[in-house]
């Protein structure tokens, strides 16, 4: 039932006034053991960077649980400072970055298992509504092969747009203390356009 | 995954959020020039709502400090312009209030200028106005901001293009599925028929839901006009999935 729902409008070019938080990219505090960095660029249909986008992520904790009353399983363990939610505005080159923990796999309501993933919202000038995608991990090939959402994307080339690749040697960089880096570019339009979902 | 997880999975009773089909603007809206290179060209892939979609960040009081809902103080002096109160309720489409949820707003000043480096509209900045505010809804889903009525401003979408005055709103609700960013407008703005962003919403009735109403109950005599605006997020219904019944 869509009756009465308030329609979406674009965030426009000045979202920087209201939405970025200093701790937005840090789903876990800097230096958290086992943290990873997910980073990439938001690109338009000409392959040009989108410098005025906002990328938000939402994910399960490493046990595959959500700190939320509608997760009927409750939490298995606390994961110090884990917020589940990340928010990163893009820089002038279209780069975003999220520092987080790897999510666990999730049970599906009807049986089966979802591979570890993050839900992603992208907001930008030119987007009249957010677009929604998912980040999966390249080193979870077995779990990915059994994932129902990935399976719903028939074309392997399109499916590949949902997989974050390991970047660099996992050594981390000064400041973020991360033990792994993953690259996930978001192509809003055109060749290799990222798969976007309607949930 | 543990055996207890598997058992739990068989009994997961998850809410389902209603469809917003036909409400939101189509991503590809040719009248809005910025959408041409940014709107996806492939159709959206339907995705059932599972655990990640029916949960979401429950951001609230910890993200807000006293005074965040008052955009007119805290900068040294009072900003210029027409002082207004903007207030309403956040509900879901089944009429239930959405309590304890973070609302973030941002807007131009009374001259139609944003305090942002990219805005080069030759209208004055106001040193007493940043145009950003936050609050958390109360137990009945109510929110309230004190601010300045924003001005209309030109943009480069087409020749002589002007945006109707608006305030940007960002809301989380209780689930990823409820996330909403939108704009609130003011009653009877003569720029409505000319604005491709406002008119990107296909249904005129849905469009009208973005327009606040002057409210003399909310208005404070000798102080500030009040504008009322309720925000409706996707509603939810409990749905039980039971694999044992299959």
Contacts between the chains, C-beta under 8 A, distances in Angstrom:
chain1	res1	chain2	res2	distance
A	1	B	18	4.7
A	1	B	19	7.5
A	1	B	93	5.9
A	1	B	94	7.7
A	1	B	235	6.5
A	2	B	18	6.5
A	2	B	19	5.7
A	2	B	20	5.3
A	2	B	21	5.7
A	2	B	22	5.9
A	2	B	23	5.0
A	2	B	93	7.0
A	2	B	234	8.0
A	3	B	93	6.0
A	4	B	93	5.2
A	4	B	209	7.2
A	4	B	232	4.7
A	5	B	18	7.8
A	5	B	20	5.1
A	5	B	23	4.7
A	5	B	93	5.2
A	5	B	206	7.6
A	5	B	232	5.3
A	5	B	233	7.1
A	5	B	234	6.0
A	6	B	23	7.9
A	6	B	180	6.5
A	6	B	182	5.9
A	6	B	209	5.5
A	6	B	210	7.0
A	6	B	231	4.9
A	6	B	232	4.9
A	6	B	233	7.2
A	7	B	23	5.1
A	7	B	24	5.3
A	7	B	25	6.6
A	7	B	182	6.6
A	7	B	201	4.6
A	7	B	206	4.8
A	7	B	207	7.1
A	7	B	209	6.7
A	7	B	210	6.5
A	8	B	23	8.0
A	8	B	24	4.4
A	8	B	25	6.6
A	8	B	180	6.2
A	8	B	181	6.4
A	8	B	182	5.4
A	9	B	25	7.4
A	9	B	166	8.0
A	9	B	168	7.9
A	9	B	181	7.2
A	9	B	182	4.6
A	9	B	183	4.1
A	9	B	197	6.1
A	9	B	198	7.8
A	9	B	200	7.9
A	9	B	201	8.0
A	9	B	210	7.0
A	10	B	32	7.6
A	10	B	34	7.7
A	10	B	181	7.9
A	10	B	183	8.0
A	10	B	197	6.3
A	11	B	168	6.7
A	11	B	170	7.8
A	11	B	181	5.3
A	12	B	168	6.6
A	12	B	183	8.0
A	13	B	116	7.7
A	13	B	118	5.7
A	13	B	119	7.8
A	14	B	106	6.6
A	14	B	108	8.0
A	14	B	114	4.5
A	14	B	116	4.5
A	14	B	118	6.9
A	14	B	119	6.4
A	14	B	168	7.9
A	15	B	106	7.1
A	15	B	168	7.4
A	16	B	116	6.0
A	17	B	106	4.2
A	17	B	114	6.3
A	17	B	115	6.3
A	17	B	116	5.5
A	17	B	130	6.9
A	17	B	131	5.6
A	17	B	132	5.1
A	18	B	104	5.2
A	18	B	105	6.2
A	18	B	106	2.9
A	18	B	131	7.7
A	18	B	132	4.7
A	18	B	133	7.8
A	18	B	168	6.3
A	18	B	170	6.8
A	19	B	104	6.2
A	19	B	106	7.4
A	19	B	170	6.2
A	21	B	63	7.6
A	44	B	37	4.3
A	44	B	38	5.3
A	45	B	36	7.6
A	45	B	37	4.1
A	45	B	38	7.0
A	45	B	41	7.4
A	46	B	37	5.7
A	48	B	37	7.6
A	50	B	38	6.9
A	52	B	118	7.5
A	56	B	179	7.7
A	58	B	52	6.5
A	58	B	55	7.6
A	58	B	56	6.0
A	58	B	57	6.4
A	58	B	176	5.0
A	59	B	52	6.9
A	60	B	51	7.1
A	60	B	52	6.7
A	64	B	1	7.2
A	64	B	5	7.3
A	66	B	51	6.4
A	66	B	52	7.7
A	66	B	55	4.1
A	67	B	58	7.8
A	68	B	55	3.9
A	68	B	56	7.0
A	68	B	58	6.5
A	70	B	14	6.7
A	70	B	15	5.9
A	70	B	54	5.4
A	70	B	55	5.6
A	70	B	174	7.6
A	70	B	175	7.1
A	71	B	51	6.2
A	71	B	55	5.6
A	72	B	8	6.9
A	72	B	11	7.5
A	72	B	12	5.9
A	72	B	13	6.3
A	72	B	14	7.7
A	73	B	5	7.1
A	73	B	8	4.8
A	73	B	12	8.0
A	83	B	57	6.9
A	84	B	57	6.0
A	85	B	56	7.8
A	85	B	57	3.6
A	85	B	59	7.1
A	105	B	1	6.0
A	106	B	50	6.9
A	106	B	51	5.1
A	106	B	52	6.9
A	107	B	1	6.6
A	107	B	5	5.7
A	107	B	6	6.8
A	107	B	8	6.6
A	107	B	9	3.0
A	107	B	12	6.7
A	107	B	51	7.6
A	108	B	9	6.7
A	108	B	50	6.0
A	109	B	9	7.2
A	109	B	12	4.4
A	109	B	14	5.5
A	109	B	50	6.3
A	109	B	51	7.9
A	109	B	241	3.7
A	110	B	241	5.3
A	110	B	243	6.0
A	111	B	9	6.7
A	111	B	10	6.9
A	111	B	243	4.7
A	113	B	1	6.3
A	114	B	50	6.4
A	114	B	51	7.6
A	114	B	52	7.6
A	117	B	52	7.0
A	118	B	52	8.0
A	119	B	52	4.8
A	119	B	53	6.6
A	119	B	176	5.4
A	121	B	176	7.7
A	121	B	179	6.0
A	123	B	181	5.8
A	124	B	38	6.1
A	125	B	34	5.1
A	125	B	38	7.6
A	126	B	32	7.3
A	126	B	34	3.3
A	126	B	35	4.9
A	126	B	36	7.7
A	126	B	37	7.1
A	126	B	38	3.5
A	126	B	39	6.9
A	127	B	27	6.5
A	127	B	35	7.2
A	127	B	38	5.8
A	127	B	39	7.0
A	128	B	24	7.1
A	128	B	25	3.8
A	128	B	26	7.3
A	128	B	27	6.0
A	128	B	29	5.8
A	128	B	32	6.7
A	128	B	35	6.5
A	128	B	39	7.9
A	128	B	197	7.2
A	128	B	200	5.2
A	129	B	24	4.4
A	129	B	25	6.3
A	129	B	27	6.2
A	130	B	179	6.7
A	130	B	181	6.6
A	131	B	27	7.1
A	131	B	40	6.3
A	132	B	47	7.7
A	148	B	48	7.8
A	149	B	47	5.9
A	152	B	45	6.1
A	152	B	46	7.6
A	152	B	47	7.2
A	153	B	45	6.1
A	158	B	42	7.6
A	188	B	37	7.7
A	188	B	38	4.9
A	188	B	39	7.3
A	188	B	40	6.1
A	189	B	37	6.2
A	189	B	38	6.4
A	189	B	39	6.5
A	189	B	40	5.7
A	189	B	41	5.4
A	190	B	41	7.0
A	193	B	40	5.9
A	193	B	41	6.3
A	193	B	42	5.5
A	194	B	40	7.7
A	195	B	42	7.4
A	195	B	45	5.8
A	196	B	40	5.2
A	196	B	42	7.5
A	196	B	44	5.3
A	196	B	45	7.1
A	197	B	44	6.1
A	197	B	45	5.2
A	197	B	46	7.3
A	197	B	47	3.9
A	198	B	44	3.9
A	198	B	45	6.9
A	198	B	46	5.3
A	198	B	47	6.5
A	199	B	47	4.6
A	199	B	48	7.7
A	199	B	49	5.7
A	199	B	53	4.8
A	199	B	176	7.6
A	199	B	177	5.8
